[in-house]
Amino acid sequence: MAENELTKAAIGFLTVVDEGPHGLFGGYLILNPAGRPVEFHCTAAVKANRAQEILYGTTLKPYLYGEQIARTLIEKSKILPRAVCFDQECALCVRPLVSIPAILVEDAQGADSVPEDQILWNQKQILSARTEDTDDIPALRKVLEELVIEFDFMEPFERIRSAILEAKKAN
């Protein structure tokens, strides 16, 4: 597979790191099917003000994680991956705002069974779409078939967290 083809079959990974009083920092890593980075972006601190906390109530976290951070990072990227994986369910609310499947990655340990609308990958992780977005699952299965390596879907989130911490140290 040529590098250009590897880029076309890229997969995105997006997470948000909560640094308490310092705010939220989003990171977005796009990997080719061989697991190599092809693009990375991170946000400056995002903090809700008191008025937003009051007015948004329980919808504040999905708004900040999904609409503010995830949407901004996805729209900023030059490469449009085949799917974007998240490790925080509240960020999945970005799905109606973007044109690519948004997939939740969870640790499968302790899971007795996997519902049909979810995908179990390597017996280590459960990959799923929001109930409203189960149409994304066939597209995700196709992406998984094209991976060059056996893939741990939780590992890229650790890379992102480490990169965000390094970026914070540099500033």
C-alpha positions in Angstrom: 0.0 0.0 0.0 1.5 3.4 -1.0 1.8 6.1 1.6 -0.9 8.1 -0.1 -3.3 5.1 0.2 -2.3 4.7 3.8 -3.3 8.3 4.4 -6.6 7.8 2.7 -7.4 4.9 5.0 -6.4 6.9 8.2 -8.2 6.5 11.5 -8.6 9.4 14.0 -8.4 9.3 17.8 -9.7 12.1 19.8 -9.7 12.6 23.6 -10.1 15.4 26.1 -7.9 15.7 29.2 -9.5 17.5 32.2 -6.9 19.5 34.0 -9.3 20.7 36.7 -8.9 24.5 37.3 -6.6 24.8 34.2 -9.4 23.6 31.9 -10.0 21.0 29.2 -7.4 20.2 26.6 -8.4 18.3 23.5 -6.0 16.1 21.4 -6.6 14.6 18.0 -4.2 12.1 16.5 -4.7 10.7 13.0 -2.9 7.4 12.3 -2.4 5.5 9.1 -3.5 1.8 9.1 0.1 0.8 10.1 -0.4 2.8 13.3 1.9 5.7 12.3 1.0 9.3 13.0 0.1 11.4 9.9 -1.4 14.4 11.7 -1.8 15.8 15.3 -3.6 18.8 16.8 -4.4 19.9 20.3 -6.4 22.8 21.8 -5.5 25.5 24.2 -7.4 25.3 27.5 -11.1 25.4 27.2 -13.0 26.5 30.3 -16.7 27.2 30.9 -17.6 30.3 32.7 -20.0 30.3 35.6 -22.9 31.5 33.4 -22.3 28.6 31.0 -22.2 26.2 33.9 -25.6 27.4 35.1 -27.3 27.7 31.7 -26.0 24.5 30.2 -26.5 22.3 33.3 -26.0 18.6 32.5 -25.5 19.4 28.8 -22.3 21.3 29.5 -19.9 18.4 29.3 -21.2 17.0 26.0 -21.2 20.6 24.6 -17.6 21.3 25.6 -16.2 17.8 24.7 -18.2 17.3 21.5 -19.3 20.5 20.0 -16.5 22.8 21.1 -13.4 20.6 21.3 -14.0 17.6 19.0 -15.7 19.6 16.3 -13.0 22.2 16.2 -10.2 19.6 16.1 -11.9 17.5 13.3 -12.6 20.6 11.2 -9.1 21.9 11.6 -7.4 18.7 10.3 -6.2 18.5 6.7 -6.7 14.7 6.5 -10.3 13.3 6.7 -10.0 9.9 8.4 -12.4 7.1 7.7 -13.5 7.1 11.3 -12.8 8.9 14.5 -12.4 6.9 17.8 -13.2 8.5 21.2 -12.6 7.2 24.7 -15.3 9.5 26.2 -18.9 8.9 25.5 -19.9 12.5 26.0 -17.8 13.5 23.0 -19.9 11.4 20.6 -22.4 14.2 20.4 -20.1 15.6 17.7 -21.3 12.9 15.2 -24.3 14.8 13.7 -21.9 17.7 13.1 -19.2 15.8 11.1 -19.3 13.6 8.1 -17.3 10.7 9.5 -18.3 7.9 11.8 -17.7 8.6 15.5 -16.9 5.4 17.4 -16.6 4.9 21.2 -13.7 2.6 22.3 -14.1 0.9 25.7 -12.1 -1.7 27.5 -13.9 -5.1 27.1 -12.6 -6.6 30.4 -15.5 -7.7 32.5 -18.0 -7.6 29.6 -20.1 -10.8 29.6 -21.6 -10.2 26.1 -21.5 -7.7 23.3 -24.8 -6.5 21.8 -25.1 -6.9 18.0 -24.8 -3.2 17.4 -21.3 -3.2 18.8 -18.1 -4.6 17.5 -15.7 -6.6 19.7 -12.2 -6.2 18.5 -9.3 -8.5 19.6 -11.3 -9.5 22.7 -9.7 -6.4 24.4 -12.0 -3.5 23.3 -15.6 -2.9 22.5 -16.1 -0.4 19.6 -19.6 1.0 19.3 -21.6 3.8 17.8 -24.3 5.9 19.4 -27.8 4.3 19.1 -28.7 7.0 16.6 -25.6 6.2 14.5 -25.6 2.4 14.1 -25.4 3.0 10.3 -21.7 3.8 11.0 -20.9 0.2 12.0 -20.5 -1.2 8.5 -18.1 1.6 7.5 -16.1 0.9 10.7 -15.9 -2.8 10.0 -14.5 -2.0 6.5 -11.9 0.2 8.1 -10.9 -2.5 10.5 -10.4 -5.0 7.7 -7.9 -2.6 6.1 -5.6 -2.3 9.1 -2.0 -3.4 8.4 -1.2 -4.3 12.0 -3.1 -5.9 15.0 -4.3 -2.8 16.7 -4.9 -1.8 20.3 -7.5 0.9 20.1 -6.8 2.2 23.6 -3.1 2.9 23.0 -3.4 6.0 20.8 -5.3 7.8 23.6 -2.2 7.4 25.8 -0.1 8.9 23.0 -2.4 11.9 22.9 -2.4 12.4 26.6 1.4 12.3 26.7 1.6 14.7 23.8 -0.8 17.2 25.5 1.3 17.0 28.7 4.5 17.7 26.7 2.8 20.6 24.9 1.7 22.1 28.3 5.3 21.8 29.6 6.7 23.6 26.6 4.4 26.6 27.1 
